[in-house]
Amino acid sequence: KCQLLVTSLCVMLLGLSIATLSTITHYEHHFTLISDISLDSNSYRVIHHTAFYFGICLSMTLILAALLSSAATVRESLCLSAMGFFCFALAFCGLVPAACWRYTHSTEVENSMMDVYDFVYEEVRRNTSSFRRHELTAIHEAFLCCGKHSPFGDTTYVERETCPLGQVHDAGQDCLQEIQDFLKKHMDFVFLLLGIAIGFTV
């Protein structure tokens, strides 16, 4: 009984961790900034919202499974055990496709975020929108980067007008690379958490 209760507690903590990560992903400044700027034709906003709601549903399922398993262990109830196993099965059926999607579509989120930056950067380079200039400045400040490597020779003024003071473009802080590195670290952590959750549900 003690082992089952400890396992249920671990699963509950895991569910809370997934809920916390989902909330951070949804409301963290880097992600919300890109989501607010992205166009309707860009897939990032849909992915951003879907990941949040999926994460919350998954965490609630894991927490419910842990609570039912704990109650079934204490009360030795077959009915509660069956409900707990059903919730674990639901969680497993959600975790495996999520892990597979993370593995097979690892570049989709990355590309959609970089497409947002490319769009805003080119709008500012063409000097068509002062509003886009503010958005580009916000991205530079959030990701602590400055411009991008471009085949065009007339883009240096973009960095001059939108990069934070003290940022040097020649230092190699290319924004596309910074966005890619930031997202890779985040997605690796998500994949690790999904792997642990799959292990516990099994």
Secondary structure, 3 states (H helix, E strand, C coil): CHHHHHHHHHHHHHHHHHHHHHHHHHHCHHHHHHHHHCCCCCCHHHHHHHHHHHHHHHHHHHHHHHHHHHHHHHHCCHHHHHHHHHHHHHHHHHHHHHHHHHHHCHHHHHHHHHHHHHHHHHHHHCCCCHHHHHHHHHHHHHHCCCCCCCCCCCCHHHHHHHCCCCCCHHHCCCHHHHHHHHHHHHHHHHHHHHHHHHHHHC
